[in-house]
Amino acid sequence: MGVVWRAEDRVIGRQVAVKELRLPAGLSDEEHRQFRDRLLREARTAGRLNHPGIVTVHDVVTDEGVDHIVMELIEADTLTDVVSRRGPLDERSATEVARQVLAALRRAHSGGVVHRDVKPSNVMLGHDGRVTLTDFGIAQAADDPRLTTTGLLVGSPGYMAPERLEGADAAPPADLWALGATLYYAVEGTGPFNRETTPQTIYAVMNEDPPPPRATGPLAAVIAGLLIRNPAARLTAEQAEVMLTRPADGSGATTAHVPARTNPGAPFGVAGAPQRKRTVPVVVAAVVALLAGLGLGAWGGATLLGGGGGGSTTTTAAAVRTFTYGPDGQIPQFDFAYPTCLTAQLAAGRMVTSDASTSCTEPHDLEIFESLTPFDSSTKVPYPPSDDLTRFGQAACSLIFDSARVTGDKTPLTLTVLVPSQQTFDAATADSSKGSKSVLCVLGRTDGAQLTGTRVAT
């Protein structure tokens, strides 16, 4: 933001970009000092980063009280410019943009830098296929009239993560949400939450699911996984990178490349005429994203969801409980699948037998509203660490519970996640007619009262 000058470094003899920072109007002296100190601190921090996907910051110069950032000069167009002139990117090019920006964010986050304003105008597409992320800690300072200066909340609302709008400090998951929204723009030509006014945009970020993008396969799953509202369940950069090496048909690893430049105006491929929107809900693609992370062996040294902290997921349910089921599990017998309604209560050590099944039109205690199978029943895979499988179940079931899949007022409901025990998981691998590898999502009432009628949208 501010004014950018093309200049020459006469000491070294190189072309550089010099950005004159302009702070928002209306700040008090103390706010001005704090904002300036933060901007300069982040600029200096970004200057320590060394990655081809990050614009290099060479120096910070103050001249007559005005701060300037001396940066690498990039001969490139912004993603905004490319899409505005030529239309959305084709899926192959968008995948390459995703891969390069993810690599840049991983490098930045490992160096303790959070961008805070990832958006299409800060993604540069070079004529040689290089993708560069600009304005680390700088682009939030100035002249977008939609920026909120009260409380120094900086960023672009349509690309700002829900937790930041709620007042949380910027953290790596917020950058990944913004990347998801940016990739959506790349393949659709419009941001997922763009609305006529800033309040409408903020409401959309907090409450609305965007229409499914035209992208398919791994790219669609990555976009959906990055746009999960719960930061603890959101895809990490590492998980997203692994998913993007997998082809849409699941036949093996692949690497996407930017199409070769055929003329100066077309370094990146663009999509053809818009196709009819797919009607599969975004929530399905998000669950696919979680499944892909699990199926690609995410427990081989990296945790499945949200890093190593084992963080909880958030949901509109009053509580989320988790039990293992199977002969060696907390619930020794549970032989049901989706869709099923039951007259039974779940508790450690209590078996749920076949006579608990009932019609969902009759009063019942529980309803299985989804069955998630990370692996085909015949796939020979070892039982994953139970903590990873539990986190997957909590994230995926919470995601579906909070979607339109579960109808009506959810406040009085409780969510229970049933995870297969090792014995029942291994039995299903040996004989698909025995055991189970499915994670089950079950709802009931917090007060123990019975339900009448299904709560699952048809």
C-alpha positions in Angstrom: 0.0 0.0 0.0 1.1 3.6 -0.3 3.4 4.7 -3.1 5.8 2.4 -4.8 8.7 3.8 -6.8 11.0 2.1 -9.2 14.5 3.0 -8.2 18.2 2.1 -8.6 20.5 1.1 -5.9 23.6 3.0 -7.0 25.9 1.2 -4.6 25.2 -2.3 -6.0 23.8 -1.2 -9.4 20.5 -3.0 -9.2 16.9 -2.0 -9.8 14.7 -2.1 -6.7 11.2 -1.2 -5.6 10.9 1.5 -2.9 7.6 1.6 -1.0 6.7 4.7 0.9 4.5 3.6 3.8 1.4 5.7 4.6 -0.3 5.0 7.9 -4.1 5.4 8.3 -5.4 8.8 9.1 -7.0 9.6 12.4 -4.5 7.8 14.6 -3.4 9.2 18.0 0.3 9.8 18.6 0.6 6.5 20.6 -1.4 4.5 18.0 0.9 6.0 15.3 4.0 5.0 17.2 2.7 1.5 17.9 1.5 0.9 14.3 4.8 2.2 12.8 6.9 0.1 15.2 4.9 -3.0 14.3 5.2 -2.4 10.6 8.9 -1.8 10.7 9.5 -4.8 13.0 7.6 -7.0 10.6 9.4 -5.5 7.6 12.7 -6.3 9.2 11.6 -9.8 10.1 10.5 -10.4 6.5 13.9 -9.2 5.4 15.5 -12.2 7.1 13.4 -14.6 4.9 15.1 -16.1 1.9 12.8 -17.9 -0.4 12.0 -17.6 -4.2 8.3 -17.3 -3.4 8.8 -14.3 -1.1 9.7 -10.8 -2.3 13.0 -10.0 -0.7 13.1 -6.9 1.7 16.5 -5.3 1.3 16.3 -2.4 3.8 14.2 -0.1 5.8 15.0 3.6 5.3 13.5 6.7 7.1 13.7 10.0 5.3 12.4 13.1 7.0 10.2 11.1 9.2 8.7 9.0 6.4 9.5 5.3 6.3 10.4 3.5 3.1 10.8 -0.2 2.4 13.5 -1.1 -0.2 12.5 -4.4 -1.9 13.3 -6.7 -4.7 11.8 -5.4 -8.0 9.4 -8.0 -9.4 8.5 -7.9 -13.1 5.1 -9.6 -12.9 1.4 -9.1 -12.8 -0.8 -9.6 -9.8 -3.3 -12.5 -9.7 -6.0 -9.8 -9.6 -4.7 -8.2 -12.9 -4.4 -11.6 -14.7 -7.9 -12.8 -13.7 -9.5 -9.4 -14.5 -8.0 -9.3 -18.0 -8.1 -12.9 -19.0 -10.6 -14.7 -16.7 -10.1 -17.4 -14.1 -7.0 -19.6 -14.2 -7.3 -23.2 -15.4 -7.0 -25.9 -12.8 -3.4 -26.8 -13.6 -2.2 -23.2 -13.3 -4.2 -22.6 -10.1 -2.7 -25.7 -8.6 0.8 -24.4 -9.3 -0.1 -21.1 -7.8 -1.3 -23.0 -4.7 1.9 -25.0 -4.5 4.2 -22.1 -4.7 2.3 -19.9 -2.3 2.0 -22.7 0.2 5.8 -23.2 0.0 6.3 -19.4 0.6 3.9 -19.5 3.6 5.6 -22.5 5.1 9.0 -20.7 4.9 7.5 -17.5 6.4 5.7 -19.3 9.2 8.8 -21.3 10.1 10.6 -18.0 10.5 7.9 -16.6 12.8 6.3 -14.3 10.2 2.5 -14.2 9.6 1.5 -12.4 6.4 -1.9 -11.2 7.6 -3.0 -10.0 4.2 -2.8 -12.8 1.7 -5.1 -11.9 -1.2 -5.1 -11.9 -5.0 -3.5 -8.5 -5.3 -0.5 -9.7 -3.2 0.2 -12.7 -5.4 2.5 -12.0 -8.3 2.5 -14.2 -11.4 5.8 -13.9 -13.2 6.3 -14.3 -16.9 8.7 -17.1 -16.2 6.2 -19.1 -14.1 7.5 -17.8 -10.7 4.8 -17.1 -8.2 5.7 -14.5 -5.5 3.9 -13.4 -2.4 4.4 -9.7 -1.6 3.9 -7.3 1.3 4.7 -9.3 4.4 3.5 -7.2 7.3 3.4 -4.1 5.0 0.3 -4.3 3.0 -2.1 -3.8 5.9 -1.0 -0.2 6.6 -2.8 2.1 4.3 -5.2 3.0 1.7 -7.9 0.4 1.3 -11.0 2.3 2.6 -12.6 -1.0 3.7 -9.9 -1.5 6.3 -10.9 -1.2 9.9 -8.7 1.2 11.9 -10.5 0.9 15.2 -8.5 -1.4 17.4 -5.9 -1.6 14.6 -7.6 -4.6 12.9 -5.8 -4.8 9.6 -6.4 -6.9 6.5 -9.0 -7.3 3.8 -12.4 -8.4 5.2 -13.2 -10.7 2.3 -10.0 -12.7 2.8 -9.8 -12.4 6.6 -10.2 -15.6 8.6 -13.3 -15.8 11.0 -11.1 -16.0 14.1 -9.4 -12.7 13.2 -12.7 -11.0 12.7 -13.6 -12.3 16.2 -10.5 -10.5 17.6 -7.9 -13.4 17.7 -4.3 -12.6 17.0 -3.0 -13.4 13.5 -1.5 -16.9 13.3 -0.5 -19.2 10.4 -4.0 -20.8 10.1 -5.4 -17.3 9.3 -3.0 -17.0 6.4 -4.1 -20.4 5.1 -7.8 -19.4 5.2 -6.8 -16.3 3.2 -5.0 -18.5 0.7 -8.1 -20.7 0.4 -10.2 -17.6 -0.5 -7.5 -16.5 -2.9 -7.4 -19.8 -4.7 -11.2 -19.7 -4.9 -10.8 -16.3 -6.6 -8.2 -17.8 -9.0 -10.6 -20.5 -10.3 -13.9 -18.5 -10.1 -12.9 -15.0 -10.9 -14.6 -13.6 -7.7 -13.9 -13.9 -4.0 -16.0 -16.5 -2.1 -17.3 -13.9 0.3 -17.4 -10.7 -1.8 -20.5 -8.7 -1.0 -21.7 -5.2 -1.7 -20.8 -3.8 1.7 -18.2 -4.5 4.3 -20.7 -5.6 6.9 -22.3 -8.0 4.4 -18.8 -9.4 3.6 -18.0 -9.9 7.3 -21.3 -11.6 7.8 -20.6 -13.9 4.9 -17.2 -14.9 6.2 -18.7 -15.7 9.6 -21.8 -17.5 8.5 -22.2 -18.4 4.8 -20.8 -21.2 2.7 -19.6 -20.1 -0.8 -20.9 -22.0 -3.8 -18.6 -24.9 -4.8 -15.8 -23.8 -7.1 -15.4 -25.1 -10.6 -12.2 -26.9 -9.5 -12.2 -30.6 -9.0 -10.1 -33.3 -7.3 -7.3 -32.3 -5.0 -7.5 -28.6 -5.7 -11.2 -28.5 -4.8 -10.5 -30.4 -1.6 -7.6 -28.1 -0.6 -9.7 -25.0 -1.2 -12.5 -26.5 1.0 -10.0 -27.7 3.6 -8.4 -24.2 3.9 -11.9 -22.6 4.2 -12.8 -24.6 7.3 -13.9 -22.0 9.9 -12.4 -23.8 12.9 -8.7 -23.0 12.7 -7.8 -26.2 14.7 -9.5 -28.3 12.0 -8.2 -26.3 9.0 -5.7 -27.9 6.7 -2.1 -27.2 7.5 0.3 -26.0 4.8 2.1 -29.4 4.9 -1.2 -31.3 4.5 -2.3 -29.1 1.6 1.0 -29.6 -0.1 0.9 -33.3 0.1 -2.7 -33.4 -1.2 -1.7 -31.3 -4.2 0.9 -33.9 -5.3 -2.0 -36.4 -5.6 -3.8 -36.6 -9.0 -7.6 -36.4 -9.1 -7.9 -40.1 -9.9 -5.8 -41.2 -6.9 -3.5 -43.2 -9.2 -0.2 -41.9 -7.7 1.8 -38.8 -7.1 2.2 -36.2 -9.7 3.5 -32.7 -9.9 1.7 -29.8 -11.5 3.6 -27.3 -13.6 2.7 -23.9 -14.9 2.0 -24.1 -18.7 4.9 -22.9 -20.8 4.7 -19.2 -21.8 3.4 -19.0 -25.3 3.3 -15.2 -25.5 4.1 -12.2 -23.3 0.4 -11.8 -22.2 -0.3 -15.4 -21.3 2.2 -17.0 -18.8 -0.6 -18.8 -17.0 -3.4 -20.9 -18.6 -7.0 -19.7 -18.1 -10.2 -21.6 -17.8 -12.7 -21.8 -20.6 -16.3 -20.7 -20.4 -17.9 -21.3 -17.0 -19.5 -24.7 -16.5 -22.6 -25.4 -14.6 -21.9 -25.3 -10.9 -21.6 -28.6 -9.1 -24.3 -29.1 -6.5 -22.1 -31.2 -4.1 -22.0 -29.1 -0.9 -18.7 -27.5 0.1 -18.8 -29.5 3.3 -18.3 -32.7 1.3 -15.1 -31.4 -0.3 -13.9 -30.3 3.1 -14.4 -33.8 4.5 -12.6 -35.1 1.4 -9.7 -32.8 2.4 -9.6 -34.3 5.9 -9.8 -37.8 4.5 -7.1 -37.2 2.0 -4.8 -36.0 4.7 -5.5 -39.2 6.7 -5.2 -41.5 3.7 -1.9 -40.1 2.7 -0.3 -41.2 5.9 -0.4 -38.0 7.9 0.7 -39.8 11.0 4.1 -40.7 9.6 5.7 -38.0 11.7 3.1 -35.2 11.4 -0.1 -35.0 13.3 -3.3 -35.1 11.3 -5.1 -31.9 12.4 -3.9 -28.6 13.7 -0.3 -29.5 14.7 0.9 -31.4 17.7 -1.3 -29.8 20.3 -4.3 -32.0 20.0 -6.6 -29.0 20.0 -10.3 -29.3 20.2 -12.8 -28.5 17.5 -15.6 -26.0 17.9 -19.2 -26.8 17.0 -22.7 -25.5 17.8 -23.4 -28.8 19.7 -23.5 -28.3 23.4 -20.8 -31.0 23.8 -18.6 -33.4 21.8 -17.9 -36.8 23.2 -15.7 -39.5 21.7 -15.8 -43.3 22.3 -14.0 -46.2 20.6 -16.2 -49.1 19.6 -15.4 -52.7 19.1 -14.5 -55.7 21.3 -11.5 -53.9 22.8 -13.1 -50.5 22.8 -15.0 -48.4 25.3 -18.3 -49.6 23.7 -17.8 -53.3 23.3 -20.6 -53.9 20.9 -22.0 -51.4 18.3 -23.0 -52.9 15.0 -24.8 -50.0 13.3 -24.1 -47.7 10.4 -25.7 -44.6 8.8 -28.6 -44.0 8.6 -29.9 -45.5 11.9 -31.9 -44.2 14.9 -31.5 -45.9 18.2 -33.2 -46.2 21.6 -30.0 -46.4 23.7 -27.6 -44.3 25.7 -23.8 -44.3 25.0 -21.5 -44.9 27.9 -18.1 -46.6 28.4 -18.6 -50.3 29.0 -22.2 -50.4 27.8 -23.1 -52.5 24.8 -25.6 -51.3 22.2 -27.3 -54.4 20.7 -29.4 -54.9 17.6 -32.7 -54.5 19.5 -31.8 -50.8 20.0 -32.6 -50.0 16.4 -35.9 -48.2 15.7 -37.6 -46.1 13.0 -36.6 -42.4 13.0 -40.3 -41.6 12.9 -40.6 -43.1 16.4 -39.2 -41.5 19.6 -35.5 -42.3 19.8 -32.4 -41.3 21.8 -29.7 -41.2 19.1 -29.4 -40.7 15.3 -26.4 -41.7 13.3 -26.2 -38.8 10.8 -23.0 -39.8 9.0 -20.5 -42.6 8.5 -17.0 -41.7 7.4 -14.6 -44.3 6.0 -11.1 -43.0 5.6 -10.0 -46.3 4.0 -11.6 -48.9 1.7 -12.4 -51.9 3.7 -10.0 -54.1 1.8 -7.1 -51.6 2.0 -4.1 -53.1 3.9 -3.2 -50.3 6.2 -2.1 -50.3 9.8 -4.3 -48.9 12.5 -3.5 -45.2 12.8 -2.6 -43.6 16.2 -5.9 -43.3 18.0 -5.3 -39.6 18.8 -5.1 -38.8 15.1 -8.2 -40.9 14.2 -10.0 -39.2 17.0 -9.0 -35.7 15.9 -10.1 -36.6 12.3 -13.5 -37.8 13.6 -14.0 -34.7 15.8 -13.2 -32.3 13.0 -15.1 -34.1 10.3 -18.2 -34.8 12.4 -18.2 -31.2 13.7 -17.9 -29.9 10.2 -20.9 -31.9 9.0 -22.9 -31.2 12.2 -22.5 -27.4 11.7 -23.6 -27.7 8.1 -27.1 -27.7 6.6 -26.9 -31.6 6.8 -28.3 -31.4 10.3 -31.5 -29.4 10.4 -33.3 -27.3 13.0 -32.1 -25.8 16.2 -28.8 -27.5 17.2 -28.4 -25.7 20.6 -29.9 -28.6 22.6 -28.1 -31.3 20.8 -25.0 -33.2 21.7 -22.5 -34.7 19.2 -20.8 -38.0 19.8 -18.0 -39.4 17.7 -17.5 -43.2 17.5 -14.1 -44.3 16.4 -13.3 -47.9 15.6 -11.0 -49.7 18.0 -7.9 -51.4 16.8 -9.4 -54.9 16.9 -12.5 -54.0 14.9 -10.4 -51.9 12.4 -7.9 -54.8 11.9 -10.8 -57.3 11.5 -12.2 -55.3 8.7 -8.9 -55.3 6.9 -8.7 -59.1 7.1 -12.3 -59.7 6.2 -14.5 -56.9 4.9 -17.6 -58.6 6.3 -16.3 -58.4 9.8 -15.3 -55.4 11.9 -15.4 -51.8 10.7 -13.1 -48.9 9.7 -15.9 -46.3 9.8 -16.0 -43.2 12.0 -19.6 -42.6 13.1 -21.2 -39.2 13.8 -24.1 -39.5 16.3 -26.4 -36.8 17.6 -28.7 -36.8 20.6 -30.2 -34.4 23.1 -28.1 -32.9 25.9 -30.9 -33.2 28.4 -31.4 -36.9 27.7 -34.9 -36.3 26.2 -35.9 -38.3 23.1 -35.9 -37.0 19.6 -38.9 -37.3 17.2 -38.3 -37.4 13.5 -35.0 -37.3 11.7 -32.7 -34.3 12.0 -30.8 -35.2 8.8 -31.6 -33.2 5.6 -32.8 -35.4 2.7 
